[in-house]
Amino acid sequence: MTDHEALRRAEAVRMARQAMSRRGFLSRSAALFGGAVVAPAVLAACGSSSGSKGESGSGGDKSVAISNWTGYMSDQSKKDFTKDTGIKLTYTEDVNDNNEYFAKIRPNLSRGKSIGRDGFVLTDWMANRMINDVKWVSKFDAAAFPNKKNLRAALQHPGFDPDRLYSAPWASGVAGIAYNRASVGKEMKTMDDFFAASGTKTVLSEMRDTIGLMMLADGKDITKPTYADADPSFTRLEKALSDGTLSGTNGNEYVNDLAAGNLAAAFAWSGDVAQIAKDNPDIKFLVPESGATLWSDNFMIPFTSDKADLASEFVNFFYDPKNAAVLTAEIQYISPVDGVADELTKMGGDAAKLVDNPLVVPTDEFLARLSIFGVLDAKAEERFDKRFAEVTGAG
Amino acid sequence: MLERDDQGRKVAQRAPWLLLGPGLLFLAVFFFFPLYTLGQMALSSRPSRFANPVFSWEWSNFNNAFSQYGSQFVRSFLYAALTTLLALVIAYPLAYVIAFRGGRFKNLLLGLVIVPFFTNFLIRTLAWKTILGDQGTVVGVLRDIGILGANDTLLRTPFAVIGGLTYNFLPFMVLPLYVALEKIDPRLIDAARDLYSNTWRAFRTIVFPMSLPGVFAGSLLVFIPAAGDFVNAYYLGNAQTSMIGNVVQNQFLVQSNYPVAAALSFVFMAIVMVVVITYARILGTEDLA
C-alpha cells in the first residue's frame, strides 16, 4: 500500500515536471497563436516584388506585370500580345475578390511603394475607390492607347471616371439568379419565385450584387443607391437568413454547389452559369422581371508603376476588335469593345455562335433590363458594408 | 587557480543566457514586436475609411469588440470546447491502440493518421462540403434511416462546422496523446494486474493519470486554433454559425477597419489566456494527477 502510494507520488512529481515544461512551452506558443494577426507594416514586408523595376519604359527588355481575375485571359491572346508588341508579359491571376485584393495592395500603395504590378483589373465600385477615394492609379498614356476609340458608347462616361482617363473596362457580366429546374420543379420568373422555391438557396457575398438584385425587386433605382432605399432589402435578407429561407452567402464557390446539385437556386454570375449549363441543361440563368445588375471589371495602372506607357499598350492591344474577339471567344463575357460581334462571326465555328447569346453579345432589349449599381461615397459604402456584414453573420 | 575558477563560474553564469539568446530573439522579433504593433493598432482611430489609422488611445475599439460581437465570441469558444471534447473522445482510443497494441505497425499507423493531412487544409475542408452535401451519400443514408427528415440538411449547420473543426485538428490531439501514452511503462499495468486490479481500474488509476500531460497538450493544440478558425465556419456554416475569426476577417478585409480587427484579436488573446491558465490550474493539481 505504501509502495503503491510512493510510486504514485513519484510518478506524479515526474508528470508534474513534464507538464510544467510542456505547459511553459505551450503557453508561449499559445501567445504566439494569438499574435498571428500581424500589423500591416509587417505584412507589407512580405509582399512580393516580382515586378520589373528598373527595366523601365522603352529601350532594353520591355515587360509588363499584370494582375487579373481567373478565367479572364486566353493563352492565344497572351502569345499574340508578345508577338505583336515585343513586350514580355508577366500575367498573374491573383485577383480573387475586390476587397481581398485591396487589402493586399493597400500596405504598399498607401506608402507609395511598388506592388510589383503595372496593371490590375477591379470591379466598377472598387475602381471608383481607386480613382476618387484613395487615388492610387495613374492616367493612361493616351499616345499608347489609340484603340480607346473602340470603347462602346454606353461605357464611355461612367460617374467614377467621366472621361475614362484612369480605367478601361476589361469585361462585363450580369448578376442574376441561377436555378436548378430539376430541384425547383418549374420555370422561375421573379424574385418572389426565388424566395418561395424550396430547397437550399444562397446569395452572393458580393454586397452590391445581392442587395442590388433585391433593391431592383423592390422597384428601387440602384443607379443612385441610398441607404434608405436599401434598408428594406437588408431587412428582408436578414429575415431570410435567420429563418432558414436562405442557407447563407457564397463567393464564387457557389459554382461547385450548383454543379453538384446542392443548390436549388442562388444569386449567380452569368458567365459561370453558362459554363455549368453546358454539362447540365437543368441549370438555368434568370434575369428576374424586376431586372438584374450589370457589372464591369476595369483595367487600371497603379501610380507606383513607372511603365504607364507599356501598360497602356497592353490594354490597347485588347481594344483591337480582332484581339478582343479572340479573348471573348475564350472567356465568354461581354466585351467592352465595339465590333467584336463582327469579328466573332468572321472567326466562324463555336465563336460565331456566341453572337446569338445575349449574355455574351447583349442586345439593346436585353441591356435595357440591366442596371449598374451606382457609386456609393466612402461614408455610405461603410454603412452598407457594415450592415451587410451584420446581416450575413460576419459582424 | 582562484581566478580560473572565477572565470569558469562567470562562463557558467552566462551560459544559460547564451543558450536562451536565440529563443529570446525569436520571441522579441516574432512575438513582442507584433504584439506591440497590434496593440498600437487596437488603440488607433481612422481619420477616414481608407486613411492609415492613427494612434490615439482609442479605447472605444475594445468596447465595440466586446459589446458588438459577444455572440460570436461565445460561439467560438463553445464550438472550440465541443471540438476539443470530440477530438479527445476520438483520438484517445486511437492513440491508445497505436501506443499499446501497435507493435511493429506503430510507425505505419501513426503515418496513416498524419498522411491525410498532407493534403491542403482548404481542400480537406471543401471536401466536407461534397461529403455533407444535400445530394451526398451521407445525407441520403441518414434520411433513409430516419435520422434526418426529408428536408433536413447537414451542410451549413453547426454540426458541419464542429465536425469540420474536429476533423481538421484531430492530429494535433492524436500526436501528443500518443507521445504521452507511449512513454508509459507497460510493466506498471502488469503490476496493477498483479495487485488484483481489473483492466478498467488499471486504466483509471495508472494509464489515464499518466497520460494527462498528453491530454493537456492536445487540448490546447486543438482548442486554441479551433477557437480562432474562420475557414470551417465560412465554408461549412451559415449566417448563424459565424465565429470570431469570421468577424476579424470581415473587419480586416472587407470593412478595412484594422483597429477593431486588432482589438478583437486582443480580446480573443485575453480570453484564450484566461481559459488556458484556468485549465492549467485544474489539470495541474496533484489530486488529478
Interface residues (C-beta under 8 A of the other chain):
Chain A: H4 E11 A12 M15 A16 Q18 A19 M20 R22 R23 L26 S27 R28 A30 A31 L32 F33 G34 G35 A36 V37 V38 A39 P40 A41 V42 D97 N99 E100 F102 A103 R106 S110 R129 D133 V134 S198 G199 T200 L241 S242 S247 G248 T249 E253 N256 D257 A260 G261 N262 A378 K379 E381 E382 D385 K386 A389 V391 T392 G393 A394 G395
Chain B: L27 F30 F31 P34 L35 T37 L38 Q40 M41 S48 R49 F50 N52 Q68 Y69 L126 K129 T130 G133 D134 Q135 N151 T153 L155 R156 L195 P209 M210 L212 P213 F216 A217 L220 L221 I224 P225 G228 Y235 G237 N238 A239 Q240 T241 S242 N246 V247 V248 Q249 N250 Q251 F252 L253 V254 Q255 S256 Y258 A261 A262 S265 F268 M269 V272 M273 V276 I277 A280 L283 G284 E286 A289
